Amino acid sequence: MEFVRPTLLLDKDICLKNIERMAEKAKSKKLIFRPHFKTHQSAIIGDWFRKYGVEAITVSSVQMATYFSYHGWTDITIAFPVNFHEINQINKLSQEISLNIVVENKESINYLNKFLKFPVGVFIKIDTGFNRSGILAGRYNTIDGLLKFINENKHLQFKGFLSHTGHTYNAKSRHEIFNRHFDALLKMRSLKNYYKKKYPNMLVSIGDTPSASICENFEGVDEIRPGNFVFYDLMQYQLGVCHFDDIAVRLVCPIVAKHPSRNEVVIYGGAIHISKDSITNIDGKELYGQIVINKNDKKVLLDERNYLCKLSQEHGIIKATHKDFNDLNIGDWIEIIPVHSCLTANLMGKYTTTNGETIPMMGSGNDDF
Amino acid sequence: MEFVRPTLLLDKDICLKNIERMAEKAKSKKLIFRPHFKTHQSAIIGDWFRKYGVEAITVSSVQMATYFSYHGWTDITIAFPVNFHEINQINKLSQEISLNIVVENKESINYLNKFLKFPVGVFIKIDTGFNRSGILAGRYNTIDGLLKFINENKHLQFKGFLSHTGHTYNAKSRHEIFNRHFDALLKMRSLKNYYKKKYPNMLVSIGDTPSASICENFEGVDEIRPGNFVFYDLMQYQLGVCHFDDIAVRLVCPIVAKHPSRNEVVIYGGAIHISKDSITNIDGKELYGQIVINKNDKKVLLDERNYLCKLSQEHGIIKATHKDFNDLNIGDWIEIIPVHSCLTANLMGKYTTTNGETIPMMGSGNDDF
């Protein structure tokens, strides 16, 4: 394949395998599989999920829900504390599709109670310890208060409790992922046991890719909403959540300069292509990506002593070992394995598959949602 | 003004003042003012520069050069080590406008020598100590070698030496900015003195916003290429390079949740809106933005103990003091002052002026360059 400038390369086969593996796991555990589409943000990639039986999806914004609704998805959960200023778009969507929103405070429900025109499913957001958003799992009084408010509105239909155990992303080991997931399970199960008499159809929905990928115990859970697994990335690989070969996206960049005095090469590919998310490298420094090169017509992954160590707006700097530096030449196309594929995809705005097909994303071209 | 979702607000008056100040400074120092348009990436904002006499511009990619050429700019320097894989686009551009490129190695010149079809100005990139790209200023042999190569090609016209003293952005004080700038001046002046006999029309072009904003000594310099000054941001403010009132962009975000137990609020506005660039706050932690609220119909800047402390893809978390927490309410629109305005603008893709006008950027709508 010929490249001209930084290009986000997507291996469709790997991506399909990732989708299939997760879909089968959900099936075997009798879980509703409602994948999060914020990672890929693409109608075409979304369609790949259909052949694995996926009919319901998760998104992170009203805009994204509108985009996927336009592309034929009719059952969408917006897993973000509702921004009630988008009431017009929410009313429009809920007239057309089965829409679920997430609430965690009375102010939002109060606003919705005034302006909501059509039925909307509502999940109460539960904080299982990530401390980003949601009500702490033990706060029954607060939850009862919200439920009272929800039940006063004929359009709001209580669907259940939704959590995102995002602190699995900060785990220091697989063991810690298991622990945090299990702790979250206990909390969500207590809620279920407490409320299931009154709400027998209530669902427990959990979200993170690490636990969905490696944990086996989902007792009490009804639905999973992982997103990142579709591509995975270095962060997941470092966590022990995926194999290196499961990573489906790479940023292809040309080398534009070489600096032997400091074993560094400059690539065209910077913060506006790959994003500034980093992990800590073996040398204790920030790593923005790992490097795959072509050597004797084979793809070779360089070890962590060769890594993307600095990013400006368009420049990337790769620190190399003396030995591998000689294999990095001006004009060469190298592949950067991204630290956080969601942010890289969001910046690049489209994909090129390894077969040369271009796959647009939300926001490309004329899609203005 | 009514908002619906995160919106990048641009104060046109501040922006015009920033442009005017820099244009007048360049004029008073008899410097060519070739502003870097990578910060705003917008044809409309580009046009604002014309009334201050700007006719020549800087960009950071061939795509950006193509965009601004399409919008009427006829004298453009691409201040990035040339990516020769874009030779077709370079040939197309150089047929139509006065185009300058930047080189720092023989490999690139060698390639250009084979495939360049029309005259192109060429700057040699000099590293004044930032250690990102360029030839170290004292390497006369290397420079002579490049010049020999350049002179062998009828299309390549040597224009001079170009540097970006980007280590002024890492300075710990204004004093250090002066020092680094002066050190760069000495290096560039030595080069000029050495080569001016042979190349009497040769230019010395320097680039960074910190030195262009606060330094007064530009002896030996012919051209300045600052970019960030058009908006400034918290990084420049923390460096002592601009006043707080010179910052022209703000991300307007709604508060969607409140967590009194940890004095935190959640906003709709995350890494895909503001970018993950951070500075170090007074508490030693990463700060992604400062906060302006509306209080009694007045805009009030909260002190640094209230700050954007965490970002996910769409969520932002603000840590607040107990006192100010009470002024942050669900549904309120607050303003985030960005750490790095270039990256925030690049992510947001368009501006809304304080007068309600929408200003598109490169990549919006149908502009596919």
Chai-1 contact restraints between the chains, C-beta under 6 A:
chainA,res_idxA,chainB,res_idxB,connection_type,confidence,min_distance_angstrom,max_distance_angstrom,comment,restraint_id
A,V4,B,H85,contact,1.0,0.0,6.0,A-B,restraint_1
A,V4,B,E86,contact,1.0,0.0,6.0,A-B,restraint_2
A,S60,B,E314,contact,1.0,0.0,6.0,A-B,restraint_3
A,S61,B,E314,contact,1.0,0.0,6.0,A-B,restraint_4
A,F80,B,E314,contact,1.0,0.0,6.0,A-B,restraint_5
A,P81,B,V256,contact,1.0,0.0,6.0,A-B,restraint_6
A,P81,B,A257,contact,1.0,0.0,6.0,A-B,restraint_7
A,N83,B,P254,contact,1.0,0.0,6.0,A-B,restraint_8
A,N83,B,V256,contact,1.0,0.0,6.0,A-B,restraint_9
A,N83,B,Y268,contact,1.0,0.0,6.0,A-B,restraint_10
A,H85,B,V4,contact,1.0,0.0,6.0,A-B,restraint_11
A,H85,B,P254,contact,1.0,0.0,6.0,A-B,restraint_12
A,E86,B,V4,contact,1.0,0.0,6.0,A-B,restraint_13
A,E104,B,A257,contact,1.0,0.0,6.0,A-B,restraint_14
A,N105,B,I330,contact,1.0,0.0,6.0,A-B,restraint_15
A,E107,B,I330,contact,1.0,0.0,6.0,A-B,restraint_16
A,R132,B,H315,contact,1.0,0.0,6.0,A-B,restraint_17
A,S133,B,A257,contact,1.0,0.0,6.0,A-B,restraint_18
A,S133,B,V266,contact,1.0,0.0,6.0,A-B,restraint_19
A,P254,B,N83,contact,1.0,0.0,6.0,A-B,restraint_20
A,P254,B,H85,contact,1.0,0.0,6.0,A-B,restraint_21
A,V256,B,P81,contact,1.0,0.0,6.0,A-B,restraint_22
A,V256,B,N83,contact,1.0,0.0,6.0,A-B,restraint_23
A,A257,B,P81,contact,1.0,0.0,6.0,A-B,restraint_24
A,A257,B,E104,contact,1.0,0.0,6.0,A-B,restraint_25
A,A257,B,S133,contact,1.0,0.0,6.0,A-B,restraint_26
A,V266,B,S133,contact,1.0,0.0,6.0,A-B,restraint_27
A,Y268,B,N83,contact,1.0,0.0,6.0,A-B,restraint_28
A,A271,B,L343,contact,1.0,0.0,6.0,A-B,restraint_29
A,I272,B,N346,contact,1.0,0.0,6.0,A-B,restraint_30
A,K276,B,K276,contact,1.0,0.0,6.0,A-B,restraint_31
A,K276,B,D277,contact,1.0,0.0,6.0,A-B,restraint_32
A,D277,B,K276,contact,1.0,0.0,6.0,A-B,restraint_33
A,Q313,B,C342,contact,1.0,0.0,6.0,A-B,restraint_34
A,E314,B,S60,contact,1.0,0.0,6.0,A-B,restraint_35
A,E314,B,F80,contact,1.0,0.0,6.0,A-B,restraint_36
A,H315,B,R132,contact,1.0,0.0,6.0,A-B,restraint_37
A,I330,B,N105,contact,1.0,0.0,6.0,A-B,restraint_38
A,I330,B,E107,contact,1.0,0.0,6.0,A-B,restraint_39
A,C342,B,Q313,contact,1.0,0.0,6.0,A-B,restraint_40
A,L343,B,A271,contact,1.0,0.0,6.0,A-B,restraint_41
A,N346,B,I272,contact,1.0,0.0,6.0,A-B,restraint_42
